Amino acid sequence: MSKAVYISAVVLYIINKIRQIRMELGLSQREVSQMINPGSNANLVGTIETETSSAAYTDSQLHILTKKFSRVAEIRQTEFDLIPDNRNQIKTVYTMADFYPSAKVEDKLVVKKIETIEKDLYPTGALYNMLEDGDFLNLPRTTKEITDEANRRFNKTWQTTDFVSPLDRATSIGIIVKTPPPADVTYQKAKFNG
């Protein structure tokens, strides 16, 4: 058992908020790390989101993320607009205020605990949450199975069509592997070496 890491309550809030936003935008830890430090192989966000590290975001990194998240959100909103009867309206402009708590947070050290995101998610965020939290997608799953699990986990009533675009994008960037027909089409977390 590792020793608890203590960080500022505000810093912890920011880390968890960035994690929620990046999942909602369908961004992996490595993609956000590349946004912050292009060309680097280091998984900065993975280190920040680890409970055993005291690593945190700098103000400079947060400023970069306001611009990058806003750019990605505009693209995602355009994708959502193409879906008939779309229920997924996402925030498209981010500022520093989006990363900080709206209410006063006590100035104290707290145990670094990365939250499991369970509410205020759209299908993209739910998919990324299932990829990072748990082993459900370690096995091949159909779109219906993924939808059913997301509805169960997040107490939603999504349809399978809500997951088509997030699954296609996750497949195109290589974090999900899609098994093609003639068998049932399934999706599974990609296995990375190293």
Helices and strands as residue ranges (DSSP letters): E 6-8, H 9-24, H 29-36, H 44-48, H 59-81, G 96-98, E 109-111, H 123-132, G 136-138, H 143-154, G 160-163, H 164-172, E 176-179, E 186-189
